[in-house]
Amino acid sequence: MMLTTGAPAPAYLHYVTQKTRSPEYDLAQGALSGLRQDLFHDAFAYRPLPPLNAEGPLVRRLPGERIRRGAVWLPHTVVLFLALCTLLLSYADDEGGLAFVIGGFVPAGAVAMTLVRPVGAWWVSLISTPFVAVLGSWNDWPWAPAGFLSHLTVLVVVALRTRPRTAGWMWVITAAYGMFADTVISRGYGPGAAPMLVTSAVLLLMVSMILVRREAKEEVAAQQTVTATERDRRTLLEERTTIARELHDVVAHHMSVVAIQAEAAPYRVENPPEELEKAFATIRENAVAALTELRRILGVVRAEDYQAPDAPQPVLADLDNLLSNVREAGLETEKTVTGAVRELPQGVELSAYRIIQEALSNALRHAPGSTAKIEVSYVLGGLGLRVVNTPPRGLVNPARRPTTAPQGGLRPPRSIGAGHGITGMRERVTMLSGEMTAAPTEEGGYEVTAFIPVAATPAEETS
């Protein structure tokens, strides 16, 4: 069968040309790509070795500020010392001359070069190895003593500065050179490449294990950070949802009162004007519409198993019931109220109650047998709260952890022991433009303070 020009190719030709490559071919191609990337791409790029972290686990334990400042350069000092040892080893073998210049300064320069151009230093060390050996003695082939120390140091330093795959490629190429030098060039002279290959294999294996362990620790730390961030974000959203539900109950109550009063107002006036009836009717319609819209929006954030409380949301006047429940659970409490007690906006009252409730719940959970002091301060600019508990005097008993109560009982955080109760308290205070602190006390207890600003009424401003 002949194909005319421009005619589409048969299906079997497409199958042949698009045949998938074997896994072995892909594996070999990936390996060669890794070799090219690790040892050939930007091999002589400038990559200076940074100093150690002054706040690292090793440096920060050293005594004296001057010692710590010098200790950050310890890796550089070690590398330069090994370069000096290479130079002295070559001088002891050659005692000067051209052999010392090439056989001493070149290997020592390769070692020092690992501080700024690590991969390039390995190439310099490998390429200079036969020249250094030729200038020495055939008894040291294929690595002279200076070249042996230099190349071994370069292998270890470069492996520490790169990754295990690079260390593997360096050892493979070094082994290939060693076997070629043993079988083709040396013709049986010298100790051979076995000492270099065995020693370098052991050292590179140890370095690779260190690198793998360090990478694993970094990945675990990064994953823990992401998990903690997501957990805090989820807790914050849950707490905001809880606050939205509670505020819905507060606002819904007031809006219902507005609608009922607007509907009943015209009947309290004999022969009310038509304009007044229309005004009250408009007020009632707007109140009902706002209440309906509020319920529709808040219905999105309600859980399927959420049950609205049968009674109004708690306020500061209900603190005595809360403290009674806490005492029955095993936490002694003392309440102090200062200032002129007055009725505050219900949102402030609810948030203040929940903050005290959460602080007592944390004290009951984490400081069993302690005593909690609650201070409620009514000041001109707002409401001050302080809950402080003494150090624990007993073991934490999971059976005595507070349980969820629909109204006045304790409500623990959703994730016990994760510090999410503090997040919820901060969210409530922030919502009301207040300030809050939560920190351990010097005696070993814990203290929570909050201030919620409240606009003064005209009667308070004139008094």
C-alpha positions in Angstrom: 0.0 0.0 0.0 1.4 3.4 -0.9 0.6 6.6 0.9 -0.1 9.7 -1.1 1.4 13.1 0.0 -0.8 14.8 2.6 -2.8 11.6 3.4 -3.3 10.8 7.1 -1.1 8.0 8.4 -2.7 4.7 9.3 -3.7 4.1 13.0 -1.0 1.4 13.5 1.7 3.9 12.5 0.5 6.3 15.2 0.6 3.3 17.7 4.2 2.5 16.7 5.4 6.1 16.9 3.6 6.8 20.2 4.7 3.6 22.0 5.6 4.3 25.6 9.2 4.0 26.7 10.3 1.3 29.0 10.6 2.0 32.8 14.3 1.2 32.6 14.8 3.9 30.0 13.0 6.5 32.1 15.0 5.5 35.2 18.3 5.8 33.3 17.2 9.2 31.8 16.3 10.4 35.3 19.6 9.3 36.7 21.6 11.1 34.0 19.4 14.2 34.5 20.3 14.1 38.2 24.0 13.7 37.4 23.9 16.7 35.0 22.0 18.8 37.5 24.2 17.9 40.5 27.7 17.9 39.1 27.7 19.7 35.7 25.1 22.5 35.9 26.7 25.6 37.4 29.5 23.5 38.9 31.6 26.5 39.7 28.8 28.7 41.0 29.6 30.9 43.9 28.0 29.4 47.0 29.7 30.6 50.2 29.3 28.5 53.3 27.2 30.6 55.8 28.3 30.8 59.5 26.5 28.7 62.1 23.4 30.1 63.7 24.2 32.0 66.9 21.0 30.7 68.4 21.6 27.1 67.4 21.5 24.3 70.0 25.3 24.0 70.0 26.5 27.6 69.9 24.1 29.0 72.5 25.3 26.6 75.2 28.9 28.0 75.0 29.9 30.4 77.8 30.8 34.0 77.0 29.6 36.2 74.2 33.0 36.4 72.5 33.3 32.6 72.4 29.8 32.3 70.8 30.7 35.0 68.2 33.8 33.0 67.2 32.1 29.6 67.4 29.9 30.5 64.4 33.0 30.2 62.2 34.0 26.8 63.4 33.2 24.9 60.1 35.3 27.4 58.2 38.2 27.0 60.7 38.0 23.2 60.4 38.1 23.2 56.6 41.1 25.6 56.5 42.9 23.5 59.1 42.5 20.4 56.9 43.8 22.5 54.0 46.9 23.4 56.0 47.4 19.7 57.0 47.2 18.8 53.3 49.9 21.4 52.5 52.2 20.2 55.3 51.7 16.6 54.3 52.8 17.4 50.8 55.8 19.4 52.0 57.0 16.5 54.2 56.8 14.2 51.2 58.3 16.5 48.4 60.4 19.1 50.4 59.8 22.0 48.0 60.1 22.6 44.3 57.5 22.2 41.5 56.2 19.0 42.9 55.4 20.8 46.2 53.7 23.7 44.3 51.4 21.3 42.3 51.2 18.5 44.8 50.7 20.7 47.8 49.0 24.0 46.9 46.5 22.5 44.4 45.0 19.9 46.8 45.1 22.4 49.7 43.4 25.0 47.4 40.7 22.4 46.5 39.9 21.9 50.2 39.7 25.6 50.8 37.6 26.0 47.7 34.8 24.0 49.2 33.9 27.0 51.3 32.8 29.0 48.2 32.5 26.7 45.2 31.9 23.2 46.6 31.1 21.3 43.3 33.9 23.0 41.5 36.3 22.1 44.3 35.4 18.4 43.8 36.2 18.7 40.1 39.5 20.4 40.8 40.4 17.7 43.3 39.5 14.8 41.0 41.2 16.3 37.9 44.4 17.2 39.8 44.6 13.7 41.5 46.7 12.0 38.7 49.1 14.9 38.3 49.7 15.0 42.1 50.3 11.3 42.1 52.7 11.4 39.1 54.8 14.1 40.8 54.9 11.8 43.9 55.9 8.2 43.9 54.4 5.2 42.1 54.2 3.6 45.5 51.3 6.0 46.4 49.4 5.5 43.1 46.6 6.5 42.4 46.4 8.8 45.4 49.4 10.5 47.0 49.1 11.1 50.8 48.2 14.8 50.3 45.8 13.9 47.5 44.2 11.2 49.6 43.5 13.6 52.5 42.5 16.4 50.1 40.0 14.3 48.1 38.5 12.6 51.1 38.0 16.0 52.8 36.4 17.5 49.6 34.1 14.5 49.3 32.8 14.9 52.9 32.5 18.7 52.8 30.7 18.8 49.4 28.4 16.0 50.6 27.5 17.9 53.7 26.8 21.0 51.6 24.7 19.3 49.0 22.5 16.2 49.3 22.8 12.4 49.4 22.3 12.0 45.6 25.3 14.2 44.9 27.4 12.3 47.3 26.5 9.1 45.5 27.4 10.5 42.1 30.8 11.7 43.5 31.6 8.3 44.9 30.6 6.6 41.7 32.9 8.8 39.5 35.7 8.5 42.1 35.4 4.7 42.0 35.4 4.7 38.2 38.6 6.8 38.1 40.2 4.6 40.8 39.4 1.4 38.9 40.6 2.9 35.6 43.8 4.0 37.3 44.4 0.6 38.9 43.7 -1.5 35.8 45.0 0.7 32.9 47.6 3.0 34.3 49.3 1.7 37.4 49.9 -1.9 36.1 50.0 -3.3 39.6 52.1 -0.5 41.2 51.0 1.0 44.4 48.3 0.1 47.0 45.4 0.7 44.6 42.1 2.6 45.0 40.6 0.2 47.6 41.6 2.3 50.7 40.1 5.5 49.1 36.9 3.8 48.0 36.3 1.9 51.3 37.0 5.0 53.5 35.0 7.4 51.4 32.1 5.0 51.2 31.9 4.7 55.0 32.2 8.5 55.5 29.7 9.4 52.7 27.3 6.8 54.1 27.5 8.5 57.5 27.1 11.9 56.0 24.1 10.8 53.9 22.4 9.4 57.1 23.0 12.8 58.8 21.5 14.6 55.8 18.5 12.3 55.6 17.8 12.7 59.3 18.1 16.5 59.1 15.7 16.7 56.2 13.3 14.4 58.0 13.4 16.6 61.0 12.8 19.7 58.9 9.9 18.2 57.1 8.3 17.1 60.4 8.8 20.5 61.9 7.3 22.1 58.8 4.4 19.7 58.9 3.8 20.4 62.6 3.8 24.1 62.0 1.3 23.7 59.2 -0.8 21.4 61.4 -0.7 23.8 64.3 -1.7 26.8 62.1 -4.6 24.9 60.6 -5.7 23.7 64.0 -5.6 27.3 65.4 -7.5 28.5 62.3 -10.1 25.9 62.7 -10.5 26.6 66.4 -10.8 30.3 65.7 -13.6 29.6 63.1 -15.4 27.3 65.5 -15.2 29.9 68.3 -16.5 32.6 65.9 -19.3 30.3 65.0 -20.2 29.8 68.6 -20.1 33.6 69.2 -22.3 34.2 66.2 -24.9 31.7 67.5 -24.9 33.3 70.9 -25.2 36.8 69.6 -28.0 35.6 67.3 -30.0 34.6 70.4 -29.3 38.0 72.0 -30.2 40.0 68.9 -33.2 37.8 68.0 -34.6 38.5 71.5 -34.3 42.2 71.2 -35.7 42.3 67.6 -38.7 40.2 68.7 -39.4 42.7 71.5 -39.2 45.6 69.0 -41.6 43.9 66.6 -44.1 43.1 69.4 -44.0 46.6 70.9 -44.3 48.2 67.4 -47.4 46.0 66.8 -49.0 46.8 70.2 -48.2 50.5 70.3 -51.1 51.8 68.2 -53.6 50.0 70.5 -52.3 51.9 73.5 -53.3 55.2 72.0 -56.9 56.2 71.5 -57.6 57.2 67.9 -54.0 57.2 66.8 -53.2 59.3 63.6 -52.9 57.3 60.4 -49.2 58.5 60.0 -48.4 57.0 63.4 -50.0 53.7 62.6 -48.1 53.5 59.3 -44.8 54.4 61.1 -45.3 51.6 63.7 -46.3 49.2 60.9 -43.1 50.0 59.0 -41.1 49.5 62.2 -42.6 46.1 62.8 -42.1 45.0 59.1 -38.5 46.1 59.2 -37.9 44.3 62.5 -39.5 41.1 61.3 -37.6 41.3 58.0 -34.3 41.8 59.9 -35.1 39.0 62.2 -35.9 36.6 59.3 -32.7 37.6 57.5 -30.6 37.2 60.6 -32.0 33.7 61.2 -31.4 32.8 57.5 -27.7 33.9 57.7 -27.0 32.4 61.1 -28.6 29.1 60.0 -25.7 28.6 57.7 -23.2 28.5 60.6 -25.3 26.4 62.9 -24.4 22.7 63.2 -27.0 20.2 62.3 -27.3 19.0 65.9 -27.3 22.5 67.4 -30.2 23.2 69.8 -31.1 26.7 70.7 -31.1 27.3 74.5 -34.5 27.3 76.2 -33.5 30.2 78.4 -31.9 33.6 77.6 -28.1 33.7 77.3 -26.3 34.1 80.7 -25.2 37.4 82.0 -23.0 38.5 84.9 -25.9 38.3 87.3 -25.8 34.5 86.8 -22.2 34.2 88.0 -23.2 32.8 91.4 -24.8 29.8 89.7 -21.6 29.2 87.7 -19.4 29.5 90.8 -21.6 27.1 92.7 -21.2 24.5 89.9 -17.4 25.1 89.9 -17.3 24.5 93.7 -19.1 21.2 93.3 -16.6 20.2 90.7 -13.7 20.7 93.2 -12.5 24.3 92.6 -12.6 26.8 95.4 -13.6 30.3 94.2 -13.7 33.8 95.6 -15.7 36.6 93.9 -15.1 40.3 94.3 -17.1 43.0 92.6 -15.9 46.6 92.7 -17.5 49.8 91.3 -21.1 50.7 90.7 -22.9 47.6 89.4 -25.0 48.5 86.4 -26.7 46.9 83.5 -24.4 46.6 80.5 -25.2 45.7 76.9 -26.2 42.1 76.7 -23.4 41.3 74.2 -20.8 42.6 76.8 -22.5 40.7 79.6 -22.5 37.5 77.6 -18.9 37.8 76.6 -17.8 38.6 80.1 -19.6 35.6 81.5 -18.1 33.3 78.9 -14.6 34.6 79.6 -14.9 33.9 83.3 -16.5 30.5 82.5 -13.6 29.5 80.2 -10.9 30.7 82.7 -12.5 28.7 85.5 -12.8 25.7 83.2 -9.1 25.9 82.4 -8.3 26.2 86.1 -10.4 23.2 87.0 -8.8 21.1 84.3 -5.1 22.1 84.6 -4.9 23.2 88.3 -6.9 20.7 90.4 -7.1 21.6 94.0 -6.3 25.2 93.4 -8.3 28.3 94.4 -9.6 30.8 91.8 -10.2 34.5 92.5 -12.6 36.3 90.3 -12.7 40.1 90.2 -15.3 42.1 88.3 -14.7 45.8 88.1 -17.3 48.3 86.9 -15.5 51.4 85.8 -16.6 54.5 83.9 -15.1 53.4 80.6 -16.0 49.8 80.6 -15.7 46.5 82.5 -12.6 44.9 83.9 -12.2 41.2 84.5 -9.5 39.3 86.4 -9.4 35.5 87.0 -6.3 34.2 88.8 -5.8 30.7 90.2 -3.2 29.3 92.5 -0.8 26.5 91.6 -2.3 23.0 91.4 -2.4 20.9 94.6 -3.4 17.6 93.1 -3.2 15.3 90.0 -5.3 16.0 86.9 -8.3 13.7 87.0 -10.0 13.3 83.6 -13.2 12.2 85.4 -13.4 15.6 87.0 -13.1 17.6 83.8 -16.1 19.9 83.3 -18.9 18.8 81.2 -21.1 20.7 78.8 -24.1 22.3 80.4 -26.8 24.1 78.4 -27.0 27.2 80.5 -24.9 27.9 83.6 -22.5 25.0 83.6 -19.0 24.8 82.4 -18.1 24.4 78.7 -14.6 23.1 78.0 -12.6 24.0 74.9 -13.1 21.7 71.9 -9.5 20.4 72.0 -8.6 19.6 75.5 -5.1 20.8 76.5 -4.4 22.6 73.2 -4.8 26.1 74.6 -7.9 26.8 72.4 -9.8 28.3 75.4 -7.4 31.2 75.4 -8.1 31.7 71.6 -11.8 31.9 72.2 -11.4 34.4 75.0 -9.2 36.6 72.9 -11.7 36.4 70.0 -14.5 37.6 72.2 -12.4 40.5 73.7 -11.2 41.5 70.2 -14.7 41.5 68.9 -15.6 44.1 71.5 -12.5 46.2 70.9 -11.1 45.3 74.3 -7.7 44.1 75.6 -6.7 40.8 77.2 -3.7 39.2 78.8 -3.2 35.6 79.8 0.1 34.4 81.4 1.4 32.3 84.3 2.0 34.0 87.6 5.3 34.0 89.5 3.8 31.7 92.1 3.0 29.0 89.5 -0.6 29.7 88.9 -2.3 31.4 85.9 -3.9 34.8 85.5 -6.4 36.1 82.9 -7.2 39.7 82.7 -9.5 41.5 80.3 -10.9 45.0 79.8 -14.0 45.5 77.7 -14.8 49.2 76.8 -18.4 50.3 77.2 -19.7 53.7 76.2 -20.9 55.7 79.2 -24.6 56.6 79.4 -25.6 60.3 79.5 -26.5 59.9 83.2 -23.0 58.6 84.0 -21.4 61.4 82.0 -23.2 64.1 83.9 -22.6 62.5 87.3 
